[in-house]
Amino acid sequence: MPREQVTEIVAEMVANVMTVAVGPGDRVEAGDTVVLLESMKMEIPVLVEEPGTVRAVKVAPGDVVQEGDVLVELTS
């Protein structure tokens, strides 16, 4: 049985988590927004690059994330 491949979607900058648009088990397609971040009064949507299923959500609205923090884990 092949091992499940996990893709981590990470924050590209220090930001506040405004909204989380997905939950565990949700199916996402390339281009879907999974998290909306806010930094310096700008909204930054975090998009999925490849389709997959949400394995885990590591953040919640109101959290402050650092560059490189894992926001969402996907399985293919």
N, C-alpha and C positions, 0 to 999 in steps of 0.2 A: 504494500500500500504506500503510495507516494506521500512524502511529508508535506504538510500544509505550508505554503509560502506566505509569510507575513510581511506586509509592507507598512512601514511607519511613516505617517504624515507628520512633519515637524514644523514648528514655528520658525520663520525666517528672521524674526526680530523680536525684541522685547515688546509686548503688547498686552492689552486687556482682552479677555474673552467676552464678546458681546452676546453671541448666541451660538448654540450647538444645533445643527440642522439634522443630525442623524443619531441613531441609537444602535446598540448591538443587534445584529441580525438584518439590518437594513441593507438592501442591494443598492450600489451606487454605480454610476456610469462616468466615463471620462468627461470632465468639465463640470460635474456636480459640485456645489459648494457644501462642505462638511462643517466648517466653522467660520464664523465671522469675527475677525479681530478688530481692535481699534488701537491706533497708535498715533500720537500727535494730532488728534482730532480727525484722522482719516480712517475710513472703514476699509479693511483689507479682507476680501473673501479668500478663504483657503480652498483651493480646488483639487479634485481628484484627477490624477493623470491617466490612470488605467482603471477599468471596471473591476469591481470586487464586492465583497461582503464585509460589513463592519464587524470586526471581532471585538473591539473594545474602544470606549471613549475615555480618554485620560484626563479631560478637563471639564469644567462646568462654567456657566456664565458667572462673571465676576472674578474669575481666577486671573492672576497675572502670570504670563508665561515668559520664559527667557528664550533667547535664540537657541535652537536645537532641541527644545523640549518636545516630547511626543504628544501630539494632540489626539490622533486617532490611529488605530491599528486596523489594517484591512487584510483579508485573505483572498486569494485568487481562486 
